[in-house]
Amino acid sequence: TFVTSYADTGFFGVYTGTGEKESAEMVNVIRGELARFAASATEEELARTRTQAISSLRMSRESTSSEVDTLGRHLLNYGRVIPIEEVVEKIEAVTLADIRRVIEDVLATKEAMVALGPVKNVEKVAA
């Protein structure tokens, strides 16, 4: 999964790979897993996820190109460089209720899909 943020919008995505015949099923499985997660996520999972996110954030600062990319995105999207401590505080403030609300919003939104390869089954996928 990935998230991309902009000043006025953003998107959440899931990278996958599957055979042509399974593409419609794959989309339904992804939607089902997101809904299941929204309903059953635990505080323990959230704590592990916070730790992973903060660790990844800190380790990404070791790469010059990653750091420059982050600084540029901050300036473009927020008009300022956001200190890492502020980002960590925001990560630590996320609650299970926040996660459930966002997943429900994502699932309630009409999806956009990009597919590469033999994709004739993709148009059969219903939201």
N, C-alpha and C positions, 0 to 999 in steps of 0.2 A: 504494500500500500504506500501511498505518498500523498502529500499535501503541498499545494503551491499557493502562496498568498500574494496578492497584489493590493494596491492602495484601496481599491473599491470593490474587490471581489476575490475569488479564489476557487480552487477546486480540490476535490478529494478523488483519488483514483486507485485502481487496483490493476497491477500488471498480472497477466496470466498467460498461459500457453496451453493449447489443447488441440485436439483434432477437429476437423471440420464438423463431423457428425455430433460431437459433444459440445459445440459452442453454445447452443441455447441452454442446455443443462447447466453448463458452467456458470452462466450469468445467474440462473435461478439459485444455484448453490451459494454463490457469493452473496446475493441478497439475503438468503436464508441465514447464512453465517453472521452477517451483520446484525440482523434482527435478533438472533439467538444471543449474540454477545451483548447487545443492548439490554436484553432481559436478564442475563445471568452473570454479568461481570461482577467480580468481587473486589473488595478493598485490597486484598492481597495482590490480585492481578494488577490493579491500578498502581500500587506501591512499586511492584516490579517494573511496570512500564515507565513510571516516573524515573526510577533509577537508570533504566536503559536510555531514556531520552536525554537525561542530564549528562550521563557518561558520554553518549554520542556527541552531544553538543560540545562538551569540553575537549574530547579527542579531535573533533573536526577543526579546532583552532590550531592544531599542530601543522596543518596544511596551509601554506601561504595562499594557494589558489582558492581554497575553501573560505578562508578568512576574508579575502578580498571580495569574493562573491557575496558573502554574508553582509559585509559592510556596505557594498553597493546596493543590495536589496533593501537594507534598512534605510539608507538615504533616499532611495526612490519611493519606497512605500510609506515611510513614516517621517521623512524629513530630518531624521537624526539617527545617530548610531545608538542602538539600544545596548546598554551594558549587559554583560553575561549574567550578572547577579539579578537583574530585573527579569530576564528571560527565565532564569531558574525559579524565581518567585512565582511567575505566572504558571509555570509547569506544576509547581508544588500546590498551587491553588485550585487546580482542576479537580472536580468532584465526579463521582459516578453519575449524579444527576445531570451534570454538564455533558458527559459522554452520551448518556441516553438521549438527551434532547438533540444533540448534534446528529446522532445516527438516525433518529426519527425524522429529522429535517432532510437528511441525505436521502433516505428511503422514500420520503414523500415527494421528492423532487423528480421531475422527469429526467431520466439519465441521458447523458450523451455518451456515445460509444465510438471508439476508434478500433477498427479491426484490420489486420494485415493478413494476406494469404487468401486461401479459398474460404470465403465468408458468406456463402449463399444462405446459410441457416441463421445468420445473425439478424437479419431483418424479421425473422419469426419470433424474436425475443420480445415478450410483452412486459411492460413495466407494471 
